[in-house]
Amino acid sequence: MGMIRFLKRDNFSLGIVLGLLIPIIFSFLFAGLLWMAQQLLHVDQWVKQMDLLLLGFAINLLVMRHFVVKLKSEHTAKGIMIITLALVVAYFIFLKDSNFALLK
């Protein structure tokens, strides 16, 4: 019960932490699913694994919407939005044409 209460706080620093953790977790989850699909279906790599980071960033938008609409936690949503914007800008500046793989 304490974790649920902790996540319902309206706190800017909570938004920053969530904005960093959620894309990392979901990017590795999507990379693992992509790897499994490639191994099971014996297909070439159509999607670069670095592009899966963008899907992880998109999950942040869903979480941000939840904090704004359902919980009315605007400060937390602002933290998530700022981190998401910074991560997307950093992606397009540094990683867009990268061949770096999340999973090998």
MMTF fields as JSON, N, C-alpha, C and O atoms, coordinates in Angstrom:
{
  "mmtfVersion": "1.0.0",
  "mmtfProducer": "UNKNOWN",
  "numBonds": 415,
  "numAtoms": 416,
  "numGroups": 104,
  "numChains": 1,
  "numModels": 1,
  "chainsPerModel": [1],
  "groupsPerChain": [104],
  "chainIdList": ["A"],
  "bondAtomList": [4, 2, 8, 6, 12, 10, 16, 14, 20, 18, 24, 22, 28, 26, 32, 30, 36, 34, 40, 38, 44, 42, 48, 46, 52, 50, 56, 54, 60, 58, 64, 62, 68, 66, 72, 70, 76, 74, 80, 78, 84, 82, 88, 86, 92, 90, 96, 94, 100, 98, 104, 102, 108, 106, 112, 110, 116, 114, 120, 118, 124, 122, 128, 126, 132, 130, 136, 134, 140, 138, 144, 142, 148, 146, 152, 150, 156, 154, 160, 158, 164, 162, 168, 166, 172, 170, 176, 174, 180, 178, 184, 182, 188, 186, 192, 190, 196, 194, 200, 198, 204, 202, 208, 206, 212, 210, 216, 214, 220, 218, 224, 222, 228, 226, 232, 230, 236, 234, 240, 238, 244, 242, 248, 246, 252, 250, 256, 254, 260, 258, 264, 262, 268, 266, 272, 270, 276, 274, 280, 278, 284, 282, 288, 286, 292, 290, 296, 294, 300, 298, 304, 302, 308, 306, 312, 310, 316, 314, 320, 318, 324, 322, 328, 326, 332, 330, 336, 334, 340, 338, 344, 342, 348, 346, 352, 350, 356, 354, 360, 358, 364, 362, 368, 366, 372, 370, 376, 374, 380, 378, 384, 382, 388, 386, 392, 390, 396, 394, 400, 398, 404, 402, 408, 406, 412, 410],
  "bondOrderList": [1, 1, 1, 1, 1, 1, 1, 1, 1, 1, 1, 1, 1, 1, 1, 1, 1, 1, 1, 1, 1, 1, 1, 1, 1, 1, 1, 1, 1, 1, 1, 1, 1, 1, 1, 1, 1, 1, 1, 1, 1, 1, 1, 1, 1, 1, 1, 1, 1, 1, 1, 1, 1, 1, 1, 1, 1, 1, 1, 1, 1, 1, 1, 1, 1, 1, 1, 1, 1, 1, 1, 1, 1, 1, 1, 1, 1, 1, 1, 1, 1, 1, 1, 1, 1, 1, 1, 1, 1, 1, 1, 1, 1, 1, 1, 1, 1, 1, 1, 1, 1, 1, 1],
  "groupList": [{"groupName": "MET", "atomNameList": ["N", "CA", "C", "O"], "elementList": ["N", "C", "C", "O"], "formalChargeList": [0, 0, 0, 0], "bondAtomList": [1, 0, 2, 1, 3, 2], "bondOrderList": [1, 1, 2], "singleLetterCode": "M", "chemCompType": "L-PEPTIDE LINKING"}, {"groupName": "GLY", "atomNameList": ["N", "CA", "C", "O"], "elementList": ["N", "C", "C", "O"], "formalChargeList": [0, 0, 0, 0], "bondAtomList": [1, 0, 2, 1, 3, 2], "bondOrderList": [1, 1, 2], "singleLetterCode": "G", "chemCompType": "PEPTIDE LINKING"}, {"groupName": "ILE", "atomNameList": ["N", "CA", "C", "O"], "elementList": ["N", "C", "C", "O"], "formalChargeList": [0, 0, 0, 0], "bondAtomList": [1, 0, 2, 1, 3, 2], "bondOrderList": [1, 1, 2], "singleLetterCode": "I", "chemCompType": "L-PEPTIDE LINKING"}, {"groupName": "ARG", "atomNameList": ["N", "CA", "C", "O"], "elementList": ["N", "C", "C", "O"], "formalChargeList": [0, 0, 0, 0], "bondAtomList": [1, 0, 2, 1, 3, 2], "bondOrderList": [1, 1, 2], "singleLetterCode": "R", "chemCompType": "L-PEPTIDE LINKING"}, {"groupName": "PHE", "atomNameList": ["N", "CA", "C", "O"], "elementList": ["N", "C", "C", "O"], "formalChargeList": [0, 0, 0, 0], "bondAtomList": [1, 0, 2, 1, 3, 2], "bondOrderList": [1, 1, 2], "singleLetterCode": "F", "chemCompType": "L-PEPTIDE LINKING"}, {"groupName": "LEU", "atomNameList": ["N", "CA", "C", "O"], "elementList": ["N", "C", "C", "O"], "formalChargeList": [0, 0, 0, 0], "bondAtomList": [1, 0, 2, 1, 3, 2], "bondOrderList": [1, 1, 2], "singleLetterCode": "L", "chemCompType": "L-PEPTIDE LINKING"}, {"groupName": "LYS", "atomNameList": ["N", "CA", "C", "O"], "elementList": ["N", "C", "C", "O"], "formalChargeList": [0, 0, 0, 0], "bondAtomList": [1, 0, 2, 1, 3, 2], "bondOrderList": [1, 1, 2], "singleLetterCode": "K", "chemCompType": "L-PEPTIDE LINKING"}, {"groupName": "ASP", "atomNameList": ["N", "CA", "C", "O"], "elementList": ["N", "C", "C", "O"], "formalChargeList": [0, 0, 0, 0], "bondAtomList": [1, 0, 2, 1, 3, 2], "bondOrderList": [1, 1, 2], "singleLetterCode": "D", "chemCompType": "L-PEPTIDE LINKING"}, {"groupName": "ASN", "atomNameList": ["N", "CA", "C", "O"], "elementList": ["N", "C", "C", "O"], "formalChargeList": [0, 0, 0, 0], "bondAtomList": [1, 0, 2, 1, 3, 2], "bondOrderList": [1, 1, 2], "singleLetterCode": "N", "chemCompType": "L-PEPTIDE LINKING"}, {"groupName": "SER", "atomNameList": ["N", "CA", "C", "O"], "elementList": ["N", "C", "C", "O"], "formalChargeList": [0, 0, 0, 0], "bondAtomList": [1, 0, 2, 1, 3, 2], "bondOrderList": [1, 1, 2], "singleLetterCode": "S", "chemCompType": "L-PEPTIDE LINKING"}, {"groupName": "VAL", "atomNameList": ["N", "CA", "C", "O"], "elementList": ["N", "C", "C", "O"], "formalChargeList": [0, 0, 0, 0], "bondAtomList": [1, 0, 2, 1, 3, 2], "bondOrderList": [1, 1, 2], "singleLetterCode": "V", "chemCompType": "L-PEPTIDE LINKING"}, {"groupName": "PRO", "atomNameList": ["N", "CA", "C", "O"], "elementList": ["N", "C", "C", "O"], "formalChargeList": [0, 0, 0, 0], "bondAtomList": [1, 0, 2, 1, 3, 2], "bondOrderList": [1, 1, 2], "singleLetterCode": "P", "chemCompType": "L-PEPTIDE LINKING"}, {"groupName": "ALA", "atomNameList": ["N", "CA", "C", "O"], "elementList": ["N", "C", "C", "O"], "formalChargeList": [0, 0, 0, 0], "bondAtomList": [1, 0, 2, 1, 3, 2], "bondOrderList": [1, 1, 2], "singleLetterCode": "A", "chemCompType": "L-PEPTIDE LINKING"}, {"groupName": "TRP", "atomNameList": ["N", "CA", "C", "O"], "elementList": ["N", "C", "C", "O"], "formalChargeList": [0, 0, 0, 0], "bondAtomList": [1, 0, 2, 1, 3, 2], "bondOrderList": [1, 1, 2], "singleLetterCode": "W", "chemCompType": "L-PEPTIDE LINKING"}, {"groupName": "GLN", "atomNameList": ["N", "CA", "C", "O"], "elementList": ["N", "C", "C", "O"], "formalChargeList": [0, 0, 0, 0], "bondAtomList": [1, 0, 2, 1, 3, 2], "bondOrderList": [1, 1, 2], "singleLetterCode": "Q", "chemCompType": "L-PEPTIDE LINKING"}, {"groupName": "HIS", "atomNameList": ["N", "CA", "C", "O"], "elementList": ["N", "C", "C", "O"], "formalChargeList": [0, 0, 0, 0], "bondAtomList": [1, 0, 2, 1, 3, 2], "bondOrderList": [1, 1, 2], "singleLetterCode": "H", "chemCompType": "L-PEPTIDE LINKING"}, {"groupName": "GLU", "atomNameList": ["N", "CA", "C", "O"], "elementList": ["N", "C", "C", "O"], "formalChargeList": [0, 0, 0, 0], "bondAtomList": [1, 0, 2, 1, 3, 2], "bondOrderList": [1, 1, 2], "singleLetterCode": "E", "chemCompType": "L-PEPTIDE LINKING"}, {"groupName": "THR", "atomNameList": ["N", "CA", "C", "O"], "elementList": ["N", "C", "C", "O"], "formalChargeList": [0, 0, 0, 0], "bondAtomList": [1, 0, 2, 1, 3, 2], "bondOrderList": [1, 1, 2], "singleLetterCode": "T", "chemCompType": "L-PEPTIDE LINKING"}, {"groupName": "TYR", "atomNameList": ["N", "CA", "C", "O"], "elementList": ["N", "C", "C", "O"], "formalChargeList": [0, 0, 0, 0], "bondAtomList": [1, 0, 2, 1, 3, 2], "bondOrderList": [1, 1, 2], "singleLetterCode": "Y", "chemCompType": "L-PEPTIDE LINKING"}],
  "groupTypeList": [0, 1, 0, 2, 3, 4, 5, 6, 3, 7, 8, 4, 9, 5, 1, 2, 10, 5, 1, 5, 5, 2, 11, 2, 2, 4, 9, 4, 5, 4, 12, 1, 5, 5, 13, 0, 12, 14, 14, 5, 5, 15, 10, 7, 14, 13, 10, 6, 14, 0, 7, 5, 5, 5, 5, 1, 4, 12, 2, 8, 5, 5, 10, 0, 3, 15, 4, 10, 10, 6, 5, 6, 9, 16, 15, 17, 12, 6, 1, 2, 0, 2, 2, 17, 5, 12, 5, 10, 10, 12, 18, 4, 2, 4, 5, 6, 7, 9, 8, 4, 12, 5, 5, 6],
  "groupIdList": [1, 2, 3, 4, 5, 6, 7, 8, 9, 10, 11, 12, 13, 14, 15, 16, 17, 18, 19, 20, 21, 22, 23, 24, 25, 26, 27, 28, 29, 30, 31, 32, 33, 34, 35, 36, 37, 38, 39, 40, 41, 42, 43, 44, 45, 46, 47, 48, 49, 50, 51, 52, 53, 54, 55, 56, 57, 58, 59, 60, 61, 62, 63, 64, 65, 66, 67, 68, 69, 70, 71, 72, 73, 74, 75, 76, 77, 78, 79, 80, 81, 82, 83, 84, 85, 86, 87, 88, 89, 90, 91, 92, 93, 94, 95, 96, 97, 98, 99, 100, 101, 102, 103, 104],
  "secStructList": [7, 2, 2, 2, 2, 2, 2, 6, 7, 7, 7, 2, 2, 2, 2, 2, 2, 2, 2, 2, 2, 2, 2, 2, 2, 2, 2, 2, 2, 2, 2, 2, 2, 2, 2, 2, 2, 2, 2, 2, 2, 6, 7, 7, 7, 7, 1, 7, 4, 4, 4, 2, 2, 2, 2, 2, 2, 2, 2, 2, 2, 2, 2, 2, 2, 0, 0, 0, 0, 0, 1, 7, 7, 2, 2, 2, 2, 2, 2, 2, 2, 2, 2, 2, 2, 2, 2, 2, 2, 2, 0, 0, 0, 0, 0, 6, 6, 7, 7, 7, 7, 1, 7, 7],
  "xCoordList": [0.818, 0.0, 0.862, 0.448, 2.04, 2.924, 3.446, 3.625, 3.695, 4.2, 3.135, 3.447, 1.895, 0.804, 0.634, 0.455, 0.69, 0.567, 1.754, 1.59, 2.941, 4.138, 3.993, 4.377, 3.442, 3.304, 2.167, 2.11, 1.269, 0.162, 0.506, -0.33, 1.724, 2.116, 2.235, 2.532, 2.007, 2.173, 3.503, 3.575, 4.564, 5.914, 6.719, 6.722, 7.396, 8.169, 9.314, 9.567, 10.001, 11.13, 10.646, 11.369, 9.451, 8.885, 8.669, 8.92, 8.208, 8.033, 9.342, 9.388, 10.395, 11.705, 12.184, 12.678, 12.041, 12.472, 11.657, 12.218, 10.34, 9.489, 9.795, 9.795, 10.055, 10.37, 11.656, 11.82, 12.567, 13.81, 13.675, 14.197, 12.988, 12.898, 11.982, 12.315, 10.855, 9.869, 10.416, 10.242, 11.077, 11.603, 12.693, 12.792, 13.503, 14.566, 13.964, 14.368, 13.013, 12.38, 11.678, 11.876, 10.861, 10.087, 10.949, 10.623, 12.04, 12.929, 13.58, 13.669, 14.034, 14.607, 13.542, 13.825, 12.335, 11.238, 10.935, 10.803, 10.825, 10.566, 11.726, 11.508, 12.962, 14.128, 14.126, 14.459, 13.757, 13.663, 12.576, 12.769, 11.434, 10.358, 10.764, 10.439, 11.469, 11.952, 12.943, 12.887, 13.845, 14.839, 14.152, 14.508, 13.162, 12.453, 11.703, 11.705, 11.068, 10.333, 11.287, 10.963, 12.457, 13.434, 13.956, 14.16, 14.175, 14.677, 13.612, 13.917, 12.387, 11.33, 10.854, 10.524, 10.816, 10.302, 11.404, 11.116, 12.655, 13.816, 13.768, 13.876, 13.608, 13.569, 14.793, 15.403, 15.133, 16.222, 15.774, 14.597, 16.744, 16.436, 15.855, 16.589, 14.549, 13.881, 13.889, 13.881, 13.903, 13.842, 15.167, 15.647, 15.749, 16.946, 16.543, 15.509, 17.364, 17.021, 17.026, 16.315, 17.797, 17.794, 16.453, 16.061, 15.756, 14.446, 13.416, 12.385, 13.688, 12.779, 12.801, 11.885, 13.849, 13.867, 12.702, 12.125, 12.363, 11.244, 9.932, 9.072, 9.773, 8.58, 8.575, 7.531, 9.751, 9.861, 9.502, 8.875, 9.904, 9.55, 8.046, 7.453, 7.43, 5.99, 5.195, 4.122, 5.704, 5.035, 4.971, 4.011, 6.003, 5.987, 4.772, 4.214, 4.358, 3.205, 1.928, 1.059, 1.815, 0.657, 0.651, -0.393, 1.818, 1.927, 1.637, 0.963, 2.149, 1.905, 0.403, -0.122, -0.277, -1.719, -2.451, -3.393, -2.012, -2.627, -2.485, -3.436, -1.303, -1.091, -1.908, -2.359, -2.105, -2.864, -4.364, -5.05, -4.876, -6.322, -6.866, -7.841, -6.266, -6.821, -6.445, -7.297, -5.146, -4.68, -4.618, -4.44, -4.764, -4.675, -3.346, -3.298, -2.269, -0.93, -0.134, 0.626, -0.318, 0.29, 1.805, 2.513, 2.312, 3.759, 4.492, 5.549, 3.942, 4.541, 4.511, 5.489, 3.404, 3.288, 4.271, 4.811, 4.509, 5.486, 6.893, 7.657, 7.234, 8.538, 8.703, 9.759, 7.665, 7.707, 7.827, 8.579, 7.09, 7.116, 8.492, 8.988, 9.1, 10.407, 11.46, 12.268, 11.466, 12.437, 12.19, 13.144, 10.937, 10.62, 11.095, 11.683, 10.85, 11.312, 12.833, 13.379, 13.514, 14.974, 15.51, 16.488, 14.875, 15.32, 15.094, 15.937, 13.969, 13.69, 14.677, 15.184, 14.952, 15.928, 17.31, 18.008, 17.708, 19.009, 19.07, 20.111, 17.97, 17.935, 18.21, 19.05, 17.507, 17.67, 19.006, 19.473, 19.628, 20.943, 22.04, 22.936, 21.985, 23.103, 22.895, 23.863, 21.689, 21.505, 20.72, 20.549, 20.247, 19.354, 19.961, 19.285, 21.199, 21.848, 22.822, 23.721, 22.649, 23.548, 23.215, 22.059, 24.228, 24.049, 24.165, 24.249, 24.171, 24.277, 23.074, 21.945, 23.288, 22.2, 21.931, 22.86, 20.657, 20.288, 20.538, 21.046, 20.182, 20.402, 21.135, 20.898, 22.01, 22.736, 22.283, 22.78],
  "yCoordList": [-1.19, 0.0, 1.254, 2.283, 1.189, 2.341, 2.759, 3.951, 1.805, 2.122, 2.826, 3.756, 2.4, 3.04, 4.477, 5.383, 4.682, 6.031, 6.892, 8.077, 6.293, 7.014, 7.457, 8.573, 6.589, 6.917, 7.891, 8.464, 8.092, 9.029, 10.448, 11.344, 10.667, 12.007, 12.926, 12.476, 14.194, 15.203, 15.895, 16.907, 15.323, 15.776, 15.821, 14.855, 16.933, 17.108, 16.092, 15.542, 15.843, 14.894, 13.459, 12.672, 13.11, 11.802, 11.675, 10.619, 12.743, 12.746, 12.556, 11.86, 13.158, 12.998, 11.558, 10.983, 10.978, 9.588, 8.642, 7.766, 8.814, 7.97, 8.187, 7.238, 9.429, 9.745, 9.103, 8.872, 8.812, 8.121, 6.602, 5.9, 6.093, 4.64, 3.954, 2.883, 4.546, 3.895, 3.627, 2.516, 4.598, 4.287, 3.223, 2.412, 3.221, 2.215, 0.816, -0.093, 0.65, -0.658, -1.119, -2.249, -0.248, -0.648, -0.794, -1.603, -0.037, -0.194, -1.575, -2.235, -2.012, -3.349, -4.423, -5.473, -4.182, -5.126, -5.258, -6.371, -4.128, -4.156, -4.778, -5.497, -4.509, -5.112, -6.623, -7.36, -7.087, -8.527, -9.173, -10.261, -8.508, -9.038, -9.065, -10.013, -8.037, -8.008, -9.139, -9.812, -9.341, -10.41, -11.772, -12.617, -11.986, -13.264, -13.467, -14.571, -12.434, -12.546, -12.853, -13.649, -12.231, -12.496, -13.92, -14.557, -14.429, -15.787, -16.828, -17.828, -16.6, -17.574, -17.568, -18.619, -16.41, -16.299, -16.321, -16.325, -16.335, -16.391, -15.271, -15.518, -14.071, -12.914, -12.046, -12.09, -11.265, -10.32, -9.178, -9.03, -8.389, -7.266, -6.124, -5.419, -5.946, -4.866, -3.579, -2.487, -3.704, -2.549, -2.448, -3.428, -1.253, -1.049, -1.016, -0.454, -1.619, -1.673, -0.292, -0.066, 0.618, 1.965, 2.664, 3.547, 2.274, 2.866, 2.434, 3.087, 1.347, 0.902, 1.844, 1.831, 2.663, 3.675, 4.643, 5.111, 4.937, 5.848, 5.266, 6.005, 3.951, 3.328, 3.451, 3.664, 3.313, 3.51, 4.926, 5.141, 5.9, 7.29, 7.496, 8.279, 6.803, 6.948, 6.439, 6.964, 5.443, 4.94, 6.045, 6.123, 6.9, 8.026, 8.916, 9.446, 9.086, 9.934, 9.341, 10.068, 8.019, 7.355, 7.521, 7.765, 7.385, 7.541, 8.994, 9.256, 9.935, 11.346, 11.653, 12.384, 11.099, 11.308, 10.757, 11.374, 9.591, 9.011, 9.954, 10.143, 10.545, 11.437, 12.716, 13.257, 13.207, 14.445, 14.189, 14.882, 13.204, 13.003, 12.283, 12.74, 11.188, 10.365, 10.89, 11.008, 11.205, 11.555, 13.057, 13.476, 13.869, 15.335, 15.766, 16.716, 15.068, 15.362, 16.1, 15.49, 17.396, 18.167, 18.299, 18.318, 18.39, 18.523, 17.254, 17.327, 16.11, 14.848, 14.738, 14.309, 15.118, 15.064, 16.017, 15.697, 17.18, 18.121, 17.524, 17.689, 16.837, 16.18, 15.117, 15.019, 14.321, 13.291, 13.931, 13.448, 15.015, 15.678, 16.281, 16.156, 16.923, 17.54, 16.487, 16.665, 15.399, 14.335, 13.672, 13.368, 13.444, 12.836, 13.715, 13.22, 15.004, 15.933, 15.921, 15.893, 15.942, 15.914, 14.61, 14.629, 13.487, 12.207, 12.116, 11.581, 12.631, 12.596, 13.487, 13.097, 14.664, 15.558, 14.907, 14.943, 14.315, 13.635, 12.465, 12.221, 11.743, 10.629, 11.124, 10.563, 12.169, 12.638, 13.327, 13.379, 13.85, 14.468, 13.409, 13.468, 12.442, 11.522, 10.107, 9.49, 9.577, 8.148, 7.784, 6.597, 8.733, 8.441, 7.47, 6.535, 7.667, 6.809, 5.824, 5.317, 5.554, 4.666, 3.2, 2.85, 2.367, 0.929, 0.204, -1.024, 0.924, 0.354, -0.53, -0.13, -1.724, -2.653, -2.722, -2.776, -2.719, -2.862, -4.287, -4.5, -5.242, -6.661, -7.299, -6.943, -8.223, -8.906, -10.306, -11.037],
  "zCoordList": [0.0, 0.0, 0.0, -0.534, 0.583, 0.655, -0.708, -0.956, -1.598, -2.93, -3.759, -4.503, -3.642, -4.38, -3.91, -4.724, -2.623, -2.068, -2.521, -2.811, -2.579, -3.026, -4.484, -4.833, -5.335, -6.751, -7.03, -8.118, -6.086, -6.283, -5.846, -5.957, -5.348, -4.928, -6.134, -7.24, -5.919, -6.962, -6.712, -6.015, -7.3, -7.008, -8.305, -9.069, -8.553, -9.77, -9.863, -10.935, -8.75, -8.77, -9.025, -9.636, -8.573, -8.884, -10.39, -10.97, -11.016, -12.468, -13.203, -14.217, -12.712, -13.353, -13.231, -14.201, -12.053, -11.854, -12.729, -13.388, -12.738, -13.58, -15.057, -15.842, -15.433, -16.819, -17.297, -18.495, -16.392, -16.759, -16.696, -17.562, -15.693, -15.505, -16.514, -17.021, -16.805, -17.678, -19.076, -19.576, -19.743, -21.082, -21.056, -21.978, -20.018, -19.935, -19.835, -20.561, -18.947, -18.753, -20.025, -20.472, -20.607, -21.781, -23.029, -23.897, -23.147, -24.304, -24.286, -25.322, -23.111, -23.022, -23.212, -23.789, -22.743, -22.962, -24.455, -24.964, -25.158, -26.601, -27.364, -28.339, -26.931, -27.591, -27.407, -28.334, -26.227, -25.992, -26.828, -27.37, -26.937, -27.782, -29.247, -29.962, -29.7, -31.082, -31.327, -32.356, -30.381, -30.525, -30.58, -31.401, -29.701, -29.71, -31.017, -31.561, -31.524, -32.788, -33.932, -34.814, -33.925, -34.983, -34.905, -35.939, -33.705, -33.552, -33.912, -34.562, -33.5, -33.751, -35.196, -35.747, -35.804, -37.17, -38.225, -39.422, -37.793, -38.686, -39.725, -40.926, -39.256, -40.145, -39.897, -38.828, -40.896, -40.737, -39.847, -39.517, -39.478, -38.604, -39.434, -40.125, -39.365, -40.097, -39.295, -39.863, -37.996, -37.114, -36.365, -35.796, -36.371, -35.565, -34.099, -33.739, -33.269, -31.848, -31.211, -30.232, -31.736, -31.174, -31.429, -30.667, -32.49, -32.753, -31.712, -31.549, -31.013, -29.963, -28.765, -27.942, -28.668, -27.617, -27.786, -26.804, -29.03, -29.276, -28.76, -28.279, -28.857, -28.283, -26.76, -26.143, -26.175, -24.732, -24.322, -23.284, -25.148, -24.871, -25.016, -24.274, -25.961, -26.185, -24.98, -24.681, -24.303, -23.102, -22.044, -21.277, -22.01, -21.08, -21.303, -20.342, -22.54, -22.826, -22.255, -21.773, -22.31, -21.711, -20.188, -19.582, -19.589, -18.136, -17.753, -16.756, -18.548, -18.27, -18.335, -17.495, -19.327, -19.449, -18.228, -17.729, -17.751, -16.557, -15.363, -14.603, -15.196, -14.054, -14.182, -13.172, -15.392, -15.566, -15.444, -14.692, -16.177, -16.256, -15.023, -14.428, -14.64, -13.556, -12.164, -11.284, -11.98, -10.638, -10.374, -9.231, -11.419, -11.295, -10.685, -9.905, -11.039, -10.531, -11.609, -12.361, -11.673, -12.743, -12.596, -13.603, -11.383, -11.193, -11.618, -12.244, -11.287, -11.712, -13.226, -13.838, -13.832, -15.286, -15.959, -17.017, -15.36, -15.914, -15.884, -16.835, -14.805, -14.717, -15.786, -16.41, -16.0, -17.039, -18.413, -19.26, -18.641, -19.942, -20.243, -21.362, -19.271, -19.483, -19.78, -20.691, -19.033, -19.269, -20.616, -21.332, -20.973, -22.268, -23.406, -24.368, -23.311, -24.344, -24.45, -25.553, -23.313, -23.32, -23.924, -24.672, -23.601, -24.144, -25.652, -26.371, -26.135, -27.572, -28.32, -29.372, -27.799, -28.439, -28.443, -29.457, -27.32, -27.253, -28.223, -28.833, -28.372, -29.321, -30.735, -31.439, -31.152, -32.526, -32.757, -33.895, -31.727, -31.892, -31.913, -32.756, -31.0, -30.813, -31.355, -31.799, -31.337, -31.577, -32.83, -33.104, -33.585, -34.696, -35.704, -36.134, -36.084, -37.089, -36.456, -37.128, -35.178, -34.451, -34.749, -34.989, -34.728, -34.891, -33.558, -33.53, -32.482, -31.144, -30.871, -31.153, -30.327, -30.058, -28.558, -27.752, -28.196, -26.792, -26.312, -25.212, -27.133, -26.826, -28.0, -29.154, -27.709, -28.79, -28.923, -29.78]
}
